[in-house]
Amino acid sequence: MGFGIAIPGFVKDELSIWIDYIQDDTDGGSGYDRPSRWRNILKTGNLLYEMAFVGDTAATPRVQAAIGFIQNHWNDLIDTGWKGDPAYYQAMYCTMKGLEALGIGTLDGIDWFDEFSDSIAAQQLADGGWPTSYLSINRSLSSTFALLTMEKAVPPPRLSLVPVADTNPTGSGHTFTATLVDAKGSPMAGETITFEVIDGPHAGLTGTGVTDEVGEATWSYTGTAAGTDIILANGAGVTSNEARKTWEGAPPAPPPPIPGISSWSLAALVTALVGLAAFLLQRRSWRRSRV
């Protein structure tokens, strides 16, 4: 979920539909090609990773249901569970990735990573590799899953973008704020953040900002067309959540120009007024002379 790649919103929307379908409603586990078929910890670990990818959190009900399945089958043997000699290394890897992505450190009081790592360490062979595990075609593949599970990654930085949704009239400006923190939640200063409108009437518009001491960078742009923009921020190898900006109405028309008066026109006007005044005075004098 890193690499700084912007994922179109529809991809996550469609994946979320698949998650709802393939998760069994009775026990929260993931099926294979239909919810009721071949549910086990391996596929449910994959499901957790997919849930994290589309934006679910550890508190999301369907995530809680999947965690419940894993807890209920934690001590099961292969292939519903992961325990065995050799253990189900692929299932351990997939479960590790799903739980890690959601920031789940324990399962019903069990330190799941300690149990995984203890089992893998105990089964390592004298030559440094691991035995061929369930559904692995050879020792190389088994050893790969075992090592990847042991090399639990440090969670990547987190980049959030606000406001998530807002509406403004066209012709006005709007400012977005991106906040970058490390895995421990500490601000990351001095990082360049790239903002981009990835969809909407202003698609392709970009800008950059540098995070300050509290990990914040800002970017502003002015709406010139009606519609809804989708904005993402990228920086430090991670991508933010999507933000949506709706612009309403046409931009206000500029006020009509005030007609200018040239120096020649002004002189002509003054001359005309002087002439009119002289005529009126002469006419007045003429009338008096006749009285």
C-alpha positions in Angstrom: 0.0 0.0 0.0 3.0 2.2 -0.5 5.2 3.0 -3.5 3.6 6.4 -3.9 1.1 5.1 -6.5 -2.2 6.9 -6.9 -5.0 4.2 -7.0 -8.2 5.3 -8.8 -11.2 5.4 -6.5 -13.2 3.0 -8.6 -10.6 0.2 -8.0 -11.2 0.4 -4.2 -14.9 0.6 -4.7 -15.0 -2.5 -6.8 -12.7 -4.4 -4.4 -14.9 -3.4 -1.5 -17.8 -5.1 -3.3 -15.8 -8.3 -3.7 -14.8 -8.2 0.0 -18.5 -8.0 1.0 -19.3 -10.9 -1.2 -16.4 -13.3 -0.4 -16.6 -12.9 3.4 -18.9 -15.5 4.9 -21.6 -13.9 7.0 -21.8 -16.8 9.5 -18.2 -16.7 10.8 -16.4 -13.8 9.1 -13.9 -16.0 7.2 -13.0 -15.6 3.6 -14.0 -18.2 1.0 -12.2 -19.1 -2.1 -14.5 -18.5 -5.1 -17.7 -18.3 -3.0 -18.1 -17.4 0.7 -18.9 -20.9 1.9 -16.0 -22.7 0.1 -12.6 -23.5 1.7 -12.5 -20.8 4.4 -9.2 -20.7 6.3 -6.8 -18.4 8.1 -4.7 -17.8 4.9 -7.5 -16.4 2.9 -8.9 -14.4 5.8 -5.5 -12.8 6.4 -5.5 -11.8 2.7 -9.0 -10.4 3.3 -7.8 -8.2 6.2 -5.1 -6.8 3.9 -7.7 -5.9 1.3 -9.9 -4.3 3.9 -7.0 -2.1 5.1 -6.3 -1.2 1.4 -9.8 0.1 0.8 -9.8 2.2 4.0 -11.3 -0.1 6.7 -9.9 0.1 10.3 -9.6 -2.3 13.1 -13.0 -1.0 14.4 -14.8 -1.7 11.1 -17.5 -4.4 11.7 -16.4 -6.6 8.8 -12.8 -6.4 10.0 -13.9 -7.4 13.5 -15.8 -10.4 12.0 -12.6 -11.5 10.1 -10.5 -11.1 13.3 -13.1 -13.2 15.1 -12.6 -16.0 12.6 -8.8 -16.0 13.0 -9.1 -16.0 16.8 -11.6 -18.9 16.7 -9.3 -21.0 14.5 -5.9 -19.8 15.9 -5.0 -23.2 17.3 -6.4 -25.2 14.4 -4.1 -27.4 12.3 -3.5 -27.1 8.6 -5.4 -26.2 6.5 -8.0 -24.2 8.4 -5.4 -22.9 10.8 -1.6 -22.5 10.5 -0.1 -24.9 13.1 1.7 -28.0 12.1 5.2 -29.5 11.6 6.1 -27.9 9.3 3.7 -25.0 9.9 1.7 -23.4 7.2 4.2 -20.6 6.3 2.1 -19.1 3.5 -0.8 -18.7 5.9 1.4 -17.2 8.5 2.8 -14.6 6.0 -0.7 -13.6 4.7 -2.1 -13.3 8.2 0.9 -11.2 9.3 0.4 -8.8 6.4 -3.3 -8.4 7.1 -2.9 -7.8 10.9 0.1 -5.5 10.4 -1.7 -3.4 7.8 -4.5 -2.8 10.4 -2.1 -2.2 13.3 -3.3 -5.2 15.3 -0.7 -6.4 17.7 -2.5 -9.0 19.7 -5.4 -11.4 19.1 -7.5 -12.0 22.2 -4.4 -11.4 24.3 -2.2 -13.5 22.1 1.0 -11.9 20.7 0.5 -13.5 17.3 3.9 -12.4 15.9 5.7 -14.0 18.9 3.9 -17.3 18.2 4.7 -17.1 14.5 8.4 -16.3 15.0 8.9 -18.9 17.7 7.4 -21.6 15.4 9.4 -20.6 12.4 12.7 -20.4 14.4 12.1 -23.8 15.9 11.5 -25.4 12.5 14.6 -24.0 10.7 16.8 -26.7 9.3 20.6 -27.1 9.7 21.3 -25.7 6.3 19.4 -22.5 7.1 16.3 -23.2 5.1 12.8 -24.6 6.0 11.0 -27.8 5.1 8.5 -27.9 2.3 5.2 -26.7 3.8 1.6 -27.3 2.9 0.8 -26.3 -0.7 4.4 -25.1 -1.3 6.0 -26.8 -4.3 9.5 -26.9 -2.8 11.7 -25.8 0.1 12.7 -22.5 -1.6 9.1 -21.3 -1.6 8.5 -22.4 1.9 11.7 -20.7 3.0 10.7 -17.5 1.3 7.3 -17.4 3.1 9.1 -18.2 6.4 11.6 -15.4 6.0 9.1 -12.8 4.8 7.0 -13.6 7.9 10.0 -13.1 10.2 10.9 -9.9 8.4 7.9 -8.1 9.6 8.0 -4.6 8.1 8.1 -1.4 9.9 4.8 0.4 9.2 5.2 3.2 6.6 4.6 6.8 7.4 1.0 8.0 7.3 -0.1 10.9 5.1 -3.6 12.4 5.6 -5.3 15.1 3.5 -8.0 17.5 4.8 -10.6 18.6 4.3 -11.9 15.3 3.0 -14.9 16.9 1.3 -16.0 20.5 0.8 -18.0 22.7 -1.5 -17.2 26.2 -2.8 -18.4 28.5 -5.6 -16.3 28.6 -8.7 -14.1 31.6 -8.8 -13.0 31.2 -5.2 -9.9 29.6 -3.8 -9.5 26.5 -1.6 -6.6 25.3 0.6 -5.7 21.6 1.4 -3.5 20.6 4.3 -1.5 17.3 4.2 -0.1 16.0 7.5 2.8 13.5 7.4 3.7 11.5 10.5 5.9 8.4 11.0 4.9 5.0 12.2 4.9 6.3 15.8 2.8 9.3 15.0 5.6 11.8 15.2 5.6 14.7 12.7 8.0 14.5 9.7 9.4 17.9 8.8 11.2 18.9 5.6 9.4 16.4 3.3 8.2 17.6 -0.1 4.5 16.8 -0.6 3.0 16.8 -4.1 -0.7 17.6 -4.5 -2.5 16.5 -7.6 -6.1 16.7 -8.9 -6.4 13.2 -10.4 -10.0 13.5 -11.6 -12.6 16.2 -12.2 -12.8 19.5 -14.1 -9.3 20.5 -12.9 -7.6 17.2 -13.5 -3.9 17.4 -14.0 -3.4 20.5 -11.8 -0.5 20.0 -9.4 1.4 21.8 -6.7 3.9 21.1 -4.0 4.6 22.1 -0.4 7.2 21.2 2.3 6.1 19.9 5.7 6.8 22.2 8.6 7.7 21.3 12.2 4.2 19.8 12.8 4.4 17.8 9.6 1.9 19.9 7.7 2.1 21.2 4.1 -0.5 23.2 2.3 -1.6 23.9 -1.2 -4.3 26.1 -2.7 -5.9 26.5 -6.1 -8.9 28.4 -7.5 -11.9 26.7 -9.1 -12.6 27.8 -12.7 -15.2 25.2 -13.7 -18.1 23.5 -12.0 -17.8 19.9 -11.0 -16.1 17.6 -8.4 -12.4 17.2 -8.2 -10.6 14.3 -6.6 -7.3 15.3 -5.0 -4.4 13.1 -3.7 -1.2 14.0 -1.9 2.1 12.0 -2.2 5.3 12.2 -0.2 7.8 10.1 1.6 6.8 7.1 -0.5 3.2 7.1 0.7 -0.1 8.3 -0.7 -2.8 10.1 1.2 -6.5 9.5 1.4 -8.7 11.0 -1.4 -10.2 14.4 -0.9 -13.2 15.7 -2.9 -13.7 19.3 -3.8 -17.0 20.3 -5.4 -17.2 23.6 -7.3 -20.7 25.0 -7.9 -21.9 27.5 -10.5 -20.2 29.5 -13.1 -17.5 32.0 -12.0 -18.9 35.5 -11.4 -18.8 37.8 -14.4 -16.4 40.7 -14.1 -18.1 44.1 -13.7 -18.7 46.1 -16.9 -15.9 48.5 -17.7 -16.4 52.2 -16.9 -16.4 54.1 -20.2 -13.3 56.2 -20.5 -13.2 59.9 -21.5 -10.3 60.9 -23.7 -8.6 64.3 -23.3 -10.0 65.3 -26.7 -13.5 64.4 -25.8 -13.2 66.3 -22.5 -11.9 69.4 -24.3 -14.8 69.2 -26.8 -17.3 68.9 -24.0 -15.9 71.9 -22.2 -15.9 73.9 -25.4 -19.5 73.0 -26.1 -20.5 74.0 -22.5 -18.7 77.3 -22.8 -20.4 78.0 -26.2 -23.8 77.1 -24.8 -23.2 79.5 -21.8 -22.2 82.3 -24.2 -25.2 81.8 -26.3 -27.6 81.9 -23.4 -26.0 85.1 -22.0 -26.2 86.7 -25.5 -29.8 85.7 -25.8 -30.6 87.2 -22.4 -28.9 90.5 -23.3 -30.9 90.6 -26.5 -34.1 90.2 -24.7 -33.2 93.0 -22.3 -32.4 95.4 -25.1 -35.9 94.9 -26.6 -37.6 95.8 -23.3 
